[in-house]
Structure formats: structure tokens, C-alpha cells
Amino acid sequence: MSDVNIAGRCTPMQQVDSTLWYCHHCSAIVSIQCTHAVREAFCPACVEGPLEFCGHFSGIPGLQLGNA
């Protein structure tokens, strides 16, 4: 099997919603990129939560998003 991409056969990427969140417990700033709206999130650093929603952003230049 080959990993070669064939031109014109790529599936277009879905619109990604990028949000910023803040943890009052450990002061972590967390970004979440997801194809659906996130209503509540918990801190991946200290596992406390919920995180405080800070707002949306358009993305980080040069960053490729993938499935986690």
C-alpha cells in the first residue's frame, strides 16, 4: 500500500472552531480546535474544571490540525 496522495482525491477539511480557555486552578491557557461547538471543557494539565471560556480565534499560522 502506498502513502502517495492522488491529486483531486482529497476530502475537504471541515470548518474548525478554535477557542481559548483558562484554568483558574493552575493558570493554564488551553486552545481547543474542534469541528463542533464545545460548551464545557476541563483542564488537561491539572484535571480541574470547568475551564473559563475566553473567546474564539482564527487559528495559528503554520499549524496543521489533525484528529486527536
MOSUL-V814962 format. One record per pair of residues at least 6 apart in sequence whose ideal C-beta (glycine too) atoms are under 6 Angstrom apart, sorted by the first residue. I is the first residue (numbers start at 1). GAP is how many residues later the second one is. Records with the same first field share a line. If there is no record, write none. Layout:
I = GAP ; GAP
//
This chain:
14 = 21
16 = 17 ; 19 ; 49
17 = 17
18 = 15 ; 39 ; 41
19 = 13 ; 37
20 = 11 ; 34 ; 35
21 = 9 ; 20 ; 30 ; 32
22 = 7 ; 30 ; 32
23 = 20 ; 28
25 = 21 ; 23
26 = 19 ; 20
28 = 15 ; 17
32 = 6
33 = 32
40 = 10
41 = 10
42 = 7 ; 8
43 = 6 ; 8
//
